[in-house]
Amino acid sequence: MEPANTSDENGQDALGRALRGLRQRANITQEELGARVGIDSTYISRVEGGRINLRWGTLQRFLRALDATLADLAAEVERQR
């Protein structure tokens, strides 16, 4: 039997990889994204590594900073599979 939080961890990993992909497509560094979002670049690294579960408002700030939509994010999740 799988641990109860495995799907959540996989979701966090997928979200992190997708955000990294969007950031790289935008050709910006973690430091620049952090400045745009108003958070430290180490937080960006932890998000992209799947170690942080983002709140909805923070995800929205990420997407605005990346000039991306939820559809873009969903497409990137699919690309990363």
N, C-alpha and C positions, 0 to 999 in steps of 0.2 A: 504494500500500500504506500502511495506517495505521501510525503509530508503535506500538511494542509496549505502551507504558504508557497508551494512550488509554482503554482500558476501566477501568483502575484509577483514573485521574483522574476519569472520569465517575462511578464508584462512590463516590469520596470526595466529589464534588460532591453527588450524590444523598443520601448520608448526612448531609452538612452541612446541606443544605436541609431534610431531614426533622427533624433535631434542632432546627433553628431553628423549624420549624413546631410541634413539640411544646412547645418553650419558650414560644413566643408563645401557644399554646393554654392553657398553665399560667399565663399572665399574669405571668411573672417576667422580670427583666432578666438580661443576661449577667453582671452583677456578682453578683446574687443566686444565679444558678446556679453561678457560680464558687465562691462561699462554701459552697454546699451540697456541691459536689463536692470542694472543697479545692484548686482550681487558680485561676490568675489569669484575669481576664475577657478579657485579650488572647488567651489560649489558646482560650477559648470562641469568640471572633471568628474565629480561624484555623480552628478545626474547622468552624464554620458556613459559612465561605468555601470549604471543600473543600481547604484547604492542609495539613491534617494527617491522616495515616492513623492512626486510633485503635487502640489495643490493646484486646483483649477486656475486660480488667478495667476499663479506663477507660470503655468503652462501658457496661458494667454499672453503674458509678457514676453516669454520666449518667442512665441510665434510672431508677435508684432515686431520684435527686434530682428527676426529673420525674414520679415516680409513674406510670411508663409501663412497658409490657411490650414484648418483641420484636414481638409481634403489632401493637401500637400503632405501633411504628417502621415495620414493613413497610407498614402501611396508610397511614402518612404519606408514605412513599416513593412509593407509588402515587398519592396525591393530588397530589404535586408534579410528576408527569410531565406 
